Amino acid sequence: MSIQDEASEFMRATDGVPPHPRCAECGVPMWLVAVDRVGPIERKHFKCQACDAELVTRENGQDTGQQNA
């Protein structure tokens, strides 16, 4: 399988995956830095590499709050 085929397969597999959230402070796409699972709840922790703001989302994608570090 060529690298182009692998890239195409990856892109098809990630269709429908939501993009990373944008920082409410500066608008830069945030990086996923951790995922926690507590029982049935999954929390994703994002961090802005530009201004260090942090965001935690729940399994259903609902925002649980943004904080500046």
N, C-alpha and C positions, 0 to 999 in steps of 0.2 A: 504494500500500500504506500503510495507516495505521500509526501508531506502535505500536498494540496488536498488529497483525498482525506487524510486525517483531519485537516483543518475544517474541511467541509462537513465531515461527520460530526465533529465537535460543535460546529455552529448549529447544525440541525438538532443536536441533542440539547442545546441550551436555549432553543426557541421557547419563548414563554417564561423564561427565568426573568424576574423583575430586575431592572438595573439597580445599581447601588444608589442610595438616596443622595441628594445634593445637600450640602451644608446650608443650614438656614442662615448662618452668619456671613458666609462669603461666597456661596454658590458653587464651590468645588465639589466634584464627586467624592464621596467618602469611601474609605477602605474598610472592608470587613476584617476585624481584628480578633474576634472570638465568637464562639457559639456555645451557649449553655443550654442544657436540657434538664429541667426540673419536672419530673413526672411527665405529663403529656405536653407541657409548655416548652417551646423552644424560643430562646431569646438570642437575637443577633446583635452584636456590639460593633458599631461602626465608629471610625475616628477620622476626622478631617486632618489631612497631612499639612494643610496650609495654616490653619489657626488653632488646631488641637481641640476643636469642639468634639463632643461625643454624642452618640445617639444609640439608644437601645430600642429594638423592635421586638414584638411578640410574634409567636408562631403565625398568627393571622395577619401579620404585617402592620398591625396597629402601633402607632408611635407611642412609646412610653416616656418620652421626654428627651430633650436635648440639653446638654450641659456644656459649659466651657470649662476646660481643665485649668 
